């Protein structure tokens, strides 16, 4: 399934508020959002945006930074004071990088850098919508899923057995608690998991370090090679776990792509596209936490489709080739 198709699945029951003072861009963003979201509202400055926000619930807020009356930073702070868990996506120009620290400090990690193309925008919205849907499903269904699994003979299922999936691949959902109990029933697997979990957590920190370097300076081949090295180590650790074989293939594919690209032939614009790797870090870090640390995800297979889609998006963005997907018109 392509990025637009996946966003239609995840955003179909969600609402979004768009705050942008550029009238033409505001209208363009609203037109795009209406294709995917159940409800779309907009405002043309921060003060108006706050007024709209306090009148109804929004799953996602997308805001520009530089606006009249109340700028995007102050708007975000006021919204976070009302709801600290509110998902906010910031539209930012390169000249506004000085605001990033304040925004990160209040818990905002989702940024769309101007000027952006439609695919980049859709990809970021997909990441936010996907996380919302998965986390809400986990909260609503974790107890019932555990009860259902306890009625069965506990085993790590093959993907071909089940019938459900968040997007794309059919499999039997297995919550993290049940999965970890299943590992304990296999002494060899459990011992290997205990030995690997510390390594996996350390690799998550290493990956965060390199992603941070990408955003603190221009993307360089050396930093990307560092990311590739971490991904290959993750591949080695994860490949020992049966249910993660499909994911490890994707990690290996990404590491190989980073190593095989001819960087001498890439423009700086193409190099900057590697910042999409931030999405991989967000996804992998959340996956490690929900499966191995907090053990609260309802489906340990949920990340496979997302990572595969992310690799495809990265390759086409860097190489500037056309993604082969169903015909999609924004207007």
Rosetta blueprint (number, residue, H / E / L):
1 X L
2 X L
3 X H
4 X H
5 X H
6 X H
7 X H
8 X H
9 X H
10 X H
11 X H
12 X L
13 X L
14 X L
15 X E
16 X E
17 X E
18 X E
19 X E
20 X L
21 X L
22 X L
23 X H
24 X H
25 X H
26 X H
27 X H
28 X H
29 X H
30 X H
31 X H
32 X H
33 X H
34 X H
35 X H
36 X H
37 X L
38 X L
39 X E
40 X E
41 X E
42 X E
43 X E
44 X L
45 X L
46 X H
47 X H
48 X H
49 X H
50 X H
51 X H
52 X H
53 X H
54 X L
55 X L
56 X L
57 X L
58 X L
59 X L
60 X E
61 X E
62 X E
63 X E
64 X E
65 X L
66 X L
67 X L
68 X L
69 X L
70 X L
71 X L
72 X H
73 X H
74 X H
75 X H
76 X H
77 X H
78 X H
79 X H
80 X H
81 X H
82 X H
83 X L
84 X L
85 X L
86 X L
87 X E
88 X E
89 X E
90 X E
91 X E
92 X E
93 X E
94 X H
95 X H
96 X H
97 X H
98 X H
99 X H
100 X H
101 X H
102 X H
103 X H
104 X H
105 X H
106 X L
107 X L
108 X L
109 X L
110 X E
111 X E
112 X E
113 X E
114 X E
115 X L
116 X L
117 X L
118 X H
119 X H
120 X H
121 X H
122 X H
123 X H
124 X H
125 X H
126 X H
127 X H
128 X H
129 X H
130 X H
131 X H
132 X H
133 X H
134 X H
135 X H
136 X H
137 X H
138 X H
139 X H
140 X H
141 X H
142 X H
143 X H
144 X H
145 X H
146 X H
147 X H
148 X H
149 X H
150 X H
151 X L
152 X L
153 X L
154 X L
155 X L
156 X L
157 X L
158 X L
159 X L
160 X L
161 X L
162 X L
163 X L
164 X E
165 X L
166 X L
167 X L
168 X L
169 X L
170 X L
171 X E
172 X L
173 X L
174 X L
175 X L
176 X H
177 X H
178 X H
179 X H
180 X H
181 X H
182 X H
183 X H
184 X H
185 X H
186 X L
187 X H
188 X H
189 X H
190 X H
191 X H
192 X H
193 X H
194 X H
195 X H
196 X H
197 X H
198 X H
199 X H
200 X H
201 X H
202 X H
203 X H
204 X H
205 X H
206 X H
207 X H
208 X H
209 X H
210 X H
211 X H
212 X H
213 X H
214 X H
215 X H
216 X H
217 X L
218 X L
219 X L
220 X L
221 X H
222 X H
223 X H
224 X H
225 X H
226 X H
227 X H
228 X H
229 X H
230 X H
231 X H
232 X H
233 X H
234 X H
235 X H
236 X H
237 X H
238 X H
239 X L
240 X L
241 X L
242 X H
243 X H
244 X H
245 X H
246 X H
247 X H
248 X H
249 X H
250 X H
251 X H
252 X H
253 X H
254 X H
255 X H
256 X H
257 X H
258 X H
259 X H
260 X H
261 X L
262 X L
263 X H
264 X H
265 X H
266 X L
267 X L
268 X H
269 X H
270 X H
271 X H
272 X H
273 X H
274 X H
275 X H
276 X H
277 X H
278 X H
279 X H
280 X H
281 X H
282 X H
283 X H
284 X H
285 X H
286 X H
287 X H
288 X H
289 X H
290 X H
291 X H
292 X H
293 X H
294 X L
295 X L
296 X L
297 X L
298 X L
299 X L
300 X L
301 X L
302 X L
303 X H
304 X H
305 X H
306 X H
307 X H
308 X H
309 X H
310 X H
311 X H
312 X H
313 X H
314 X H
315 X H
316 X H
317 X H
318 X H
319 X H
320 X L
321 X L
322 X L
323 X L
324 X L
325 X L
326 X L
327 X L
328 X L
329 X L
330 X L
331 X L
